[in-house]
């Protein structure tokens, strides 16, 4: 039977931050198999990990979270940083973790990390489920490499985040702390694990054909029209108000989306920067997106209100509970960091809704800069401004 515990701390002493977090997150657990750790980019994470390892030798995986993290006790944050951890315990579960820094060939690194995770689980077969964390850049290539090794195994996860989108994010895997790369946890278990992956946005009637793309993420034109001009027309604003990093937060309520071939999943493509990757060196009215796109496919303008961005947590938890046949023993609720930054003080209501809907089941909610998952018969895919909510069954 799977059990779980959550621990956290805001102690300014980073060793004690780890000690206190791990003490609570492993209390009364007899067979801890994996701990999901989320911290602040302000912290010296290696000191936190040393503190945790004074308490437990359980494998650790996680990343920095944007501004804070939500637990059953509410929104956890402080000026000195924070640490929060969810531990899973089950005598019949086996977990293999692995991490690698970035390099020239992200797909090859994905293959390498997958092989290492299988070996660390002392297995010779594909896992039942897997979790992935990456830095916000080459997520799709890492995912392809992992699937080259294990095939299409269902997954969940998210990209490491910081507080101000300045690149201060970190990935954590045992005693490794890296800024750019990928980490995975492979789950070998008969227990039920299910994920709901959604943006929970409303689709508008504004849609068009992607007619030119540069470097996989730079949207040059839609229907032959400069992408930023087309987006400005759809959202009824001036392109001048969407230049450079202004687009990042302006597009949270009005992002773009692409559909999977079966129409079961609309994956969000977050417009990040207006004009040539935000370099301020050209003026070509392009849009740099947070994830990959391809020419010759349709793209849709989506919309949400600030309240619906918050209410999405209740809707998504309800959906994941409908999917699971057994009783939920733990939730990992990955919520997008840009959405969290947009709702500002609404994070407290987000916490209240999440606590109410999880009904006493241990959970942890980090805030990431990209989310991963699948829906029904879709492929595993990476998106932004999304929710990747996963339930672990007791049996």
PyMOL commands that set and color helices and strands:
alter all, ss='L'
color gray80, all
select helices_A, chain A and resi 14-25+45-53+106-120+139-150+227-235+239-242+246-250+276-278+306-323+337-358
alter helices_A, ss='H'
color red, helices_A
select strands_A, chain A and resi 3-9+32-39+60-64+69-71+74-76+83-89+94-101+129-134+155-159+171-173+176-178+181-188+193-198+202-214+218-222+225-226+256-259+266-269+271-274+287-289+298-303+328-336+363-365+367-368+371-373+381-383+387-393
alter strands_A, ss='S'
color yellow, strands_A
deselect
rebuild
show_as cartoon
